[in-house]
């Protein structure tokens, strides 16, 4: 059995939301990936909403994937309380 992995993906709002959509979709389908922490800046949320519909306060993972996903947790990029902020949090990248 392959090692199960947690991945962190960031969307900053500097463009690239179509690539983020493809990467997030691939990670969501990959059985080796058990969890994705999606960090999205305020400008990233605005760009995701603009490019794919919705509002900037909606779940960006659901907007990018076209459906909610239990595998993906979306965080504001200023969320300092999440597990992904710890140096001991196991993440593959």
N, C-alpha and C positions, 0 to 999 in steps of 0.2 A: 504494500500500500504506500502511495506517495505521501510525503510529509504534508500535513495540512498547514496552510499559510494564511496570514493576515496581511493585507496590502493597504497602504495609505495612498490615496489619489487626491491631488489638489487641483482646484479650478480657480484661477486668479482673476479672470475677467480680462485678460490680455488677449483674448481670442482663443482659438483652439477648442471651442466647445464641441465641434463636430468630432474631433479626435477624442475628446474626453468621453463623448457618447459611445464611440466604438470601443474604447478601452474599457469603460465601465461595463458595457454589455458583455465583452469577452471575459472579464473577471467574474461577472455574475454567473456565467455559464460554466466556468472552469471548476471542476470538482475538487481540484487541489486547493482552491481558495475557499476558505470557510467564512471569511469576513472581510469586508471592505470598509475602511473609514474614509468617507468622502468629505474633504475639507473644502468649503466654498466661501470665497471672499464675498463681501457685499456687492462688489462690481461683477463678480462671477455669477451671483444669483440673478442680477439684473440682465446680464448677457444671456444666460440660460433661458430665462423667461422670455426675453425678446426673440431669441432664435427659434425656440421650440414651443412657445405659448405658455400661458400660465402667468402667475404673479411671482414677484421676487421673494415673497414670504412662503410660497408653496415648497413642498419637498423637492429639492433639486434632483435627487436620485430618481424619484417617480417621474419627473419631467423627462430626464435624460433616457430612462429605460422604457418609458411609456406605460409603466405600471409600478406599484410599490414592490419593494424587495426586502424580505426579512434579513437578507445577507448583507445589506448595505445600511450603514448608519451615516447620515449626513450631519455635518457639524458646521457651524459658522466658523470662519477662520480665526475669529477672536475668542473661540471657546477654549478657555484655558483649563476648564475643569474636566475635560475628557481624558480617557485613559491614554490616548495617543500622545499626550503631552509629557508622559513619564519616560525617562531614559531607559527604564527597565521593561517598557511595553514591547512585547515581541511582534515585530513587523518586518516583512521582507522588503519593503521599499515603498 
